[in-house]
Structure formats: structure tokens, C-alpha cells
Amino acid sequence: MSIIQFMQQEQEHQTGMIWDYVSPSRLSLWMKCPLAFRRRYIDGWKTIPSPALFVGKVTHAVLAHVYRLRQAEQVCSPDALPTIVAEGWKFAMETDPPYFEDTASEEKSRFQILDLATAYLTSTLIHDEIPTAIEKRYEVPLIDPSTGEDFGIPLVGIVDLVLQEDCGNVIVDFKTASTSSLSALQHELQLTAYSYCFREAMEQNELRCEVRQLVKTKTPKVHTHRFPSRSDEHFSRFFGLIREYLDRANRHETKDQGLHRRCTREERISRSCAYRRREGLGKDDPRIMHG
């Protein structure tokens, strides 16, 4: 199956009203800016992706295709990447194009995808890895493991990659970024959500989680950040956040109280500080910063 066919399947899943399911991306946007959340998920505004977001999307699709070839016991050499990137780029430009200032910036983004994929392929021993799930969409019931409370709405998570190792499975999340730094809160949210989805669907715990970061420097670099299996504290914070998210939606706060104005930087910092105080976390608490 070609990269285009898989990208078409992925696009078909990117629908659903606010009460159809909870997802890490929805939670993350709601935490960052309620106004942006309202416009996208309640009012149904269609936004044009930024060039950076577009580069990340196509790069993810290319890496997923490379691992599907590996799963089929086929070798993907760096020489094959230009064709794969060209097919993925063409489909993405036809279905959800970003705004480029000029032709030069468009070409720069296209070659950036090729450079990032090449850097990953040459720095990672893909032939030694055993992928068991690629761009896997999990949909599982949201049940608080500590209280047994059923939230009555599913959690949907699309996990980039699951690798099988001798002692268990590794959950892998790809990131493209201009620097090697990670957002602590968003990072914890995504990995905990993916861990919960994997555990509910597979009835086993993950061995660890990894964030493989493709850094868009002049010479692209690949950094792998490893984190231990998610703990009870991670899930306690995760379900506390979901409870607050659903409670505010039920009280129509998303419509009447909090989403008609843009969040200021001070409000975002205040929300982050309040979260840490509520969970008893310090500014550099290792439970957030390092898993």
C-alpha cells in the first residue's frame, strides 16, 4: 500500500464532534487556549496549517511508511526517500495545503522534510527494530483506574509507533521541532494518554516511552528521549485534568464563560502554576520534567 493510501485513511479519522471522544490534542489545545479550542472543536472553524505544522505532518507520514516497509520485511534506503516524500507532499498539498509566503519558502519546506527523514533513516537502526503498531488508532473507554469511575466517553489516541523488545513494548512518539527542548506538560499529557490507550487495548503495560525528536537545524539531528513506564501519579494527574475538562464542558463554561477571549501569556503561566500547586509539584519537579 502506498503512502497516499495510508494518508487517506488517517484523514478519514480526523473527524468527530466534541462529545464523540476525548483526545490528547483536544486536551492540549484546551489547556493552551480555550478560545482556539472553541473555534476549532465547537464552532468548526477550518484553520490553515502553518508551514512548520505541515512539515511535521508530512514527515510523520514518511516515517510511518518507512516502518510499514520494515514491517513487511522490505528495506527502505535513503535513495528511495525522495519518491516517498514527493508522493506524501503532493497528497498533503492537495488536501490540506498551508500558506507559503513564496515559492522559495515552499521549496525550503519540501527539502526540509527530505532532510529530516534522511537524518532519521541514517541515524536509526530500523532494520534491528520490530514494529508491532504504526500510526495505530486506539479507542478505549475512559475509566479512572484509581476510582473505577466511568466517564462515559472514549479516549482516542493515535500512537506513532510501538516497538517490540525482549522485555516488552516501547511506545514511540515522533516530534519535529526547531530546538531540542520539550514542553513538559504537553509531553506528559500525550505519553500518559498513549500509555492508557495501549494498556486498555493490549492488556499489558508498556516497557517505556520514547520521544524521538527530529530537530530542524541546518544539519538535522535526531534526539531520543527515554521515559519510564507511566506511574499511578501520571494517571492521577491525567484523570484529574479530564475530569476538569468534562466538568467545564458540562457546565457550558466553554460556551459562556471562558472561550470568547484570547488567553494571555500570564493566564497560561498562571494555569500551569495552579496545576503544579494542585498536584504538589515544584517548578523543576522530576515527575514532570523527566517522566
N, C-alpha and C positions, 0 to 999 in steps of 0.2 A: 504494500500500500504506500502511495506517495505521501510526501509531507503535506500536500494540499488537501488530501482526503482527511488526514488527521486534524488539520486546522479547521476544516469544515465541521467536523464532529465537535470540536471544542467550542466553536462559535454557537452551535445549536444549544449548548448547555448554559450559555450566558444570558439566561432569561429568568423571570420569576419575580413575583410581587414581594413586597416587604414581609408579608406574613407567610410566605411559602417556605422560607428557611432562613437560618442564620448562617453567616459565613465569616471567615477571618477578615476578608476585605471589607465587608459591610461594617463589622465591629470597628475595624481600624479607622475607616473614614468617619464614622460617628464620633469616635474619640477625638479625632483631629479637628473636625469642623462640622457641627450639626447642620449648618446651612448647606454646605456642599452635599451632605448626606440626603437632606430633604430634596434638594433639586434633582439628584440622581435617582434615588430609590422611591420617592413619593410622588414628585411632580413629573418624573420621567424625562428629564432633560437629557438630551444627547450631547455629549461633550466631544470635542475633537482631541484626540490624544496628542500629547507633546512628542516631539522627536525623541526625547530620552525614553519615554514610556514605550514608544513604538519600537525602538531599538531593543529594549528588554523583551518585548513580546515576541518579536521575530527570532531573537537569539534563543529564547526558551524553546520555541518550536523547532529550531535547528538541532539543539542538543537533544530534545526528545526523539527526534527522528534518528539521530546517531545511535542512541541507546536502543531504539527499536531494531535497528540493523544488527546491533550486538546481540539482542535477544534472539534474533533469527540466525545467529551464528554467521553473520556477514561482516566483513571488515570495511570500515569507512576510513579511507585515507584522507589526508589534508587536500589531496588533489581533487577529491570529489566534492569538497565543501562549496566551491563557487557555484556549482549547479544547484545544490540543495538550497543555498542562500538565495539564489536568483528566483527559484520557484516559490519559496516562502515569502520573499519580498513582494513578488508580483501579486500573490493572493491577498496579502495584507493591505497592499496599496489599493486593490480593487474593492475591498470590503470595509476597511476602516482606516482611511488614509489620514495622516497627521498634516499639520500645516508646516511647510518648509518655507523659509524666507526666500530662498533662491535655489537654483539647480545645484550650485556648489555645495550647499548645506545638505541637500538631499543625497548627493553622491558621497559626501563625507559619512553620513549615517549608514549608507549601504555598505561601504567598505569597513566601517567600524564593526558591523555585525560579523563580517567575514573574519576580521582580525581577532575578535573576541572568541569566535568559535574555533579558529585555528589555534589560538593560545591554549584553549581548554583541551583540545584534542592532542596537542603536543606535550602537555604537562600532566595529563592524567592517563593512567594505565587502564584504559577502558576494557581492553581485552582480558584483563585479570578480574574484572568486576562481573557480578552476576545480578542483573536487574530482574526483579520479580514484578514490579509495577512501574509504569511510566505514564506520567500525566494522568494518574488514576483519580477518578471522581468518586469519593466516598459520600454516602448519605446515610447518616445514622441518627437514632433518636437521642435527644438531649436529656440525659438523666444524671443528676448530680450524684457522683459516686460516694460522697460522704453522707448524704441525707436520703438518697433514693427518690428525690423529688423529680417527677417527670414534667418537663416544661411544655410538652405538647406541641413541639415544633422541632423539625430535624436540623441537624448541623450538616452543612455541606462543605467539604474541603477537597481541593484538587491538589494532590501531592505530586510534586515534580518527579520524584524518583524514590524507589525503595530498593535497596541493595541487600542481597543475602550474603552474610558472612558465616563463618563456622559457628559462632556463638549466638547468632540471632540476626535480626534485620535492622538496617540503618535507614532512617528517614532523611532524605536529602532535599534541601530547598536551594534553588538557584537564585542568585541576585546579581543584577548588573548595576554598577554604581560608579560615580566619578572618583570616589575615595574608598578606602578600605574600612572606614568606620561603620558601625552598625547602630541602628536605633534600638535601644534596649527594650522599651515597652512593646514596640511593634514586633520585634524579633521574638519575644517571649509569647506574645499572643498567637502568632502564626504557628510556631512549633508546638505549643500546647494543644492548639486546635487540631493540628495534623496528627499528633500523638493520640488524642482522644478518638479521632476517626479510625485510625489504624487499629487501636486496641479493640474498639467495639466491633469492627468488621472482621478482624482476623483472630480475635480472642487470644491475643498474646501481646506482651509488652515489647516495645522496641529496644534494641540494644543501646542505641544512642541516636542523637540527632546531629545533622551537619548542615551548615550553611556554606555553600560553595560560591564564593563571590568573584565575579568577573569584573575587574576594575578597568575602567576606560581611560587608562593613561596612554601616553604617546606610544609606548610599547605595552600592550595589555598584559595584565598579571592576573593570576588565579590564586586566591587565598581560600583555604579550607578552615572553617571554624567548627570545632567539635564541642558538643554539649552532651552531658549525661542524660540518661533516660528521665522523662518528666516525673516529678515528685508529687506527693499529696499537696504540698504548698502551691505548686504551679496550678493544679486543678482547682484548689480553693480560690485562688485569685481569679482564675478564668471563669468559674461559675458565678463568682460574685459580680464580675463585670456583665455577664449575660443576664443575670437577674436584674441588675440596674437598667440595662438596655431595654429589656422587655417591659419592665415596670413603667419606665418613662413613656414607652410607646403606648401601653395600655391606658395611661392617664392623658394621652393625646398631647404630651409635652412637646413631642416632635412637631406638632402642628401649631400649637397655640402659644408655647412659652419659650422655646429655645431655638427655633430654626429660621426666624425671619431676620436674623442679623449675622454678620460675619464674626467669627471668633477672633479676638485679638491675640497677639503673642503672649501677653500677660495672662489671659484666661487659659490658654493652653498650658502654660507653665504652672498656673495655679491648680489646674485639673490634675496634672502629673504629680505635683507635690501632695495634693489631697489623697491621691491614690496611694502614694508611698506611706503617708501618715496612717491611713486606714489599715494598711497591711503591716505596719510596723517596720517599714524598710527605710534604711538610710539612703543618702544620696548615691553612695557607691556600693550599695549592698550587693555582695556577690551572688545572691539568689536571683537578682535581676540581671546584673551585668554579665554573669558568666554561666547562667543556666541553673 
